[in-house]
Amino acid sequence: MAVTTRRADAQRNIAAILTAAADCLGRDPGASTSEIAKAAGVGRVTLYGHFPSRAELVDAVFVQAIATGEETLGQVDLTGDPRDALTRLIESSWHLVDQYRALLLAAQDALPPGRVQELHADPMARVERLLERGRSENVFRTDLPTSWLVSVMHNVMHGAASEIQAGRITSDQAAPYITATLLAAFTPPQSE
């Protein structure tokens, strides 16, 4: 019984820490582990008992955010005209990027190079499948590798987040700007 109680307490603490970390990092990408522990209602020793470093905590929160995003993106209708499907996917993806913008900044700062991209593997695979379908239907360009087009989408999305952070565009402007940019970039060049 005592072991079960400890495990339940540990699970509650982990859940509280992850929730507090998502909230704190969502407001301030530089939030400290002390702030997160306080918001979770646990001591720093407890936090470090579950997450030995700030980077491991940020990683866990980012993994959770990506999983939540995957649930949302999995519901996006990607049938029909690939351009229309891409527009729907961009809109849904943008809402997630915007929602988790500060957490993304925390992840980019705390995690090793390549980890953020690694965690985006499933969302990027969805984009790749859609682009491949659009390429086979001759609505997306075939003169550039699909991997390059996926990277362009990823970078335009994250660039929009940076533009909002800098105050040059608003969140409401981002999805239409991203869509216009990517549809233009993905449209096959006109043959001469």
PyMOL commands that set and color helices and strands:
alter all, ss='L'
color gray80, all
select helices_A, chain A and resi 2-27+33-40+44-50+54-73+82-99+101-110+115-119+121-136+146-165+171-186
alter helices_A, ss='H'
color red, helices_A
deselect
rebuild
show_as cartoon
